[in-house]
């Protein structure tokens, strides 16, 4: 479980994250949603230590991450898997080498065990027998799946996904969402997903935090959102005509 | 003030680069990969340039040595001294600053803007150490060999051109390249090479590592890497020469 308590962040004079607290539960897909520029990616970057926070606490199973020594921070980080928006796969390495990388660095597995683990991860993300492809040879959806395979290769306790559906068609988005959710449940991982894809929110949002202008504005789950009365959240969720029709149809029932 | 900012950040980066590696075997593989990339990849250009420069030095010297009191073996001697003292260790390293420096800065810069460096950090890996240390060690190891090859080919180029143009004969040239040889000059040359290898790789890595923005900024980092590496090679060339020759 990860808890954030009263975290704030400024860039220069601009307050980007303002006193946000939330609990990300283990074994659930926890979503942070909000408009572009609302501060959700900044929150995630603070949580993984890529940005320093101005105030507050980030507790990984009770340990306050920002105040840990470098060595202890690295120990926590070894338990983190992250799926970046662009995949962030190492271009010069094949898929197998990418997925093997955390295993080479942090485990004493034999070559055969590593190969088995790589194949297991590739199977999980439906990229069986694509071991020798380079990231440049993959489509957007395949890159995301490969990045997900690398993120889970070292059995992470915490999985972060930064906009996993950006740039993907709706069908591929659903595949990615389902993968994230099934991996979360199967391995009992604390998963945090940043998204503004409403389909993802409704489908996999088991614990949702809505950020508005850097502030925590609404908490609940993906199904609750359809019945919200919060005006800012309503504006965000039903920004498109299609979603408005869905909303009206749900409320008619 | 900006100079102090960059100096401070450079030394902080270097401190991170030389911190204890997470897994030695992975770093060793990277070092071998970089030796291939930096060393073998640069061999053709170094060979061609050195051979022809050696030839040109001999022809120019032959053109200038018109006095009958200058012995013909002076051609071999001049070519050897030029290649050993300045051309191979300094000019070839300046050429390598362009080739290797821009390559390193753009490689690391691209990794930065595509979040690959963030990915390493989040995995708990010291990204500076993993990406930069193998490059520095590989360059320090392989550049002296490259420069030795450059010295040999330069002198050989001089020999071939000297004979081909009739400026001297084989015996005189070979006598010349052996005459008045002082081994400490090799020590001086290779001290320069090792220093320049460190400068090229560390400065280029620094510019790549702190790239911010997109493709345009990667290009700018690459240019800055070459410019600053070249300037510092010239500055350190002066300092080392002053130290050895006084």
Interface residues (C-beta under 8 A of the other chain):
Chain A: X48 X49 X50 X73 X74 X75 X76 X77 X78 X80 X82 X84 X85 X86 X88 X89 X90 X91 X101 X102 X104 X105 X106 X154 X160
Chain B: X22 X23 X25 X26 X110 X111 X114 X115 X116 X118 X119 X121 X122 X123 X124 X125
